Amino acid sequence: MTVSEALRWATGQLAQSSRESARLEAELIIAHVLQKARHELYLQPSHTLSHDEQTQLYELIERRGHGEPLQYLLEYTEFYGCLLRVTPAVLIPRPETEELVEFVLQSTLHPPKDVLDLGTGSGAIAIALARAWPESSLVATDISQEALALARENALRNGVAERIRFVQSDWFSQISGRFDLIVSNPPYVRTGYFAHAPRELLYEPRVALDGGPQGLDALRRIIQESPRYLRSGGSLYLEIGSDQGQAVRELSAQTGAFVNVEIRKDLSGQERFARLRLDCTPSPANGRRRCTVQAKPG
Ligand SMILES: C[S@@+](CC[C@H](N)C(=O)[O-])C[C@H]1O[C@@H](n2cnc3c(N)ncnc32)[C@H](O)[C@@H]1O
């Protein structure tokens, strides 16, 4: 089978499982099998695939036909200009999360000294922020040891590993100290959704997506505990479900610590991001600003 025959065959196969981008996916998969850049396929259309290459191609096209995400087959994805390795141990970073990074960067006048990324997965958010803020130190956590190993590998690949400390932690359980900025894209999908979820979603780790009966389990813990880990005037940035804005406002109000909650829409017009700013009051004793964290009512 030559490259051009492989392209024709793979495109036909992928089109049968009604993929709009069958040709593009075929090119990416064949380029991956041949370990070439996509454009190079057109420089050698009559190059013959080896037996092993054909076998690998058949296997990948079959897996794609069953609905496995393309990024897991190619083992990489791009996020905010960073190349990241992804495996089924981590969520495939989404374009919305690139918007979260953009929101954080646009809203932060001075690069923060200490940043915490909760539930780092592939390391996407922490790595993008570390590249944007070369002076910042970051802590990136996850409950999954496999995810942390991959995130560390991705940080090395992107030249920021020496500024990110990776910690296995159940949200804040292994965290100490205070941060200028906390960011998280936690699991926020309702458990009930998985009964009818698209096939592709079922390939991703459930722990990365399932936020409990209302999708709020992780958000509740992160919002309740963040004030104890934020410095005066610090902010918590979150990615949230499109119908969770009001719940996030209420959870924030219950802490009595955040003075301002901003809910932002994503490019498709859905509420998707939250910024919770910590209270900050001038201290009469020394004139410095100090943070007031009130006890949770009730
Ligand atoms: C929606 S994914 C986000 C991954 C990555 N930050 C991104 O935006 O692509 C949520 C992440 O939270 C992690 N996670 C789930 N439960 C956790 C917990 N109790 N403590 C820490 N991390 C947790 C998952 O392993 C997963 O990597």
The ligand as a Tripos MOL2 file, in Angstrom:
@<TRIPOS>MOLECULE
LIG
   27    29     1     0     0
SMALL
NO_CHARGES

@<TRIPOS>ATOM
      1 C1        -11.2430   18.4750   34.1710 C.3       1 LIG1
      2 S1         -9.6790   17.7170   34.5270 S.3       1 LIG1
      3 C2         -8.5960   19.0980   34.2060 C.3       1 LIG1
      4 C3         -7.2290   18.7070   33.7390 C.3       1 LIG1
      5 C4         -6.3710   19.8950   33.2620 C.3       1 LIG1
      6 N1         -6.2200   20.8860   34.3310 N.3       1 LIG1
      7 C5         -7.0160   20.5500   32.0570 C.2       1 LIG1
      8 O1         -7.6060   21.6330   32.2200 O.co2     1 LIG1
      9 O2         -6.9400   19.9810   30.9570 O.co2     1 LIG1
     10 C6         -9.7290   17.6140   36.3060 C.3       1 LIG1
     11 C7         -8.4690   17.0720   36.9480 C.3       1 LIG1
     12 O3         -8.7130   17.0200   38.3720 O.3       1 LIG1
     13 C8         -8.1340   15.8430   38.8930 C.3       1 LIG1
     14 N2         -8.8290   15.4950   40.1460 N.ar      1 LIG1
     15 C9         -9.9930   14.8590   40.3120 C.ar      1 LIG1
     16 N3        -10.2890   14.7230   41.6240 N.ar      1 LIG1
     17 C10        -9.2710   15.3000   42.3000 C.ar      1 LIG1
     18 C11        -8.9970   15.4990   43.6800 C.ar      1 LIG1
     19 N4         -9.8210   15.0320   44.6250 N.pl3     1 LIG1
     20 N5         -7.8660   16.1540   44.0220 N.ar      1 LIG1
     21 C12        -7.0140   16.6110   43.0580 C.ar      1 LIG1
     22 N6         -7.2210   16.4570   41.7360 N.ar      1 LIG1
     23 C13        -8.3430   15.8090   41.3570 C.ar      1 LIG1
     24 C14        -8.3090   14.8000   37.8110 C.3       1 LIG1
     25 O4         -7.3970   13.7290   37.9580 O.3       1 LIG1
     26 C15        -8.0810   15.6620   36.5530 C.3       1 LIG1
     27 O5         -6.7400   15.6290   36.1610 O.3       1 LIG1
@<TRIPOS>BOND
     1     1     2 1
     2     2     3 1
     3     2    10 1
     4     3     4 1
     5     4     5 1
     6     5     6 1
     7     5     7 1
     8     7     8 2
     9     7     9 1
    10    10    11 1
    11    11    12 1
    12    11    26 1
    13    12    13 1
    14    13    14 1
    15    13    24 1
    16    14    15 ar
    17    14    23 ar
    18    15    16 ar
    19    16    17 ar
    20    17    18 ar
    21    17    23 ar
    22    18    19 1
    23    18    20 ar
    24    20    21 ar
    25    21    22 ar
    26    22    23 ar
    27    24    25 1
    28    24    26 1
    29    26    27 1
@<TRIPOS>SUBSTRUCTURE
     1 LIG1         1 GROUP 0 **** ****
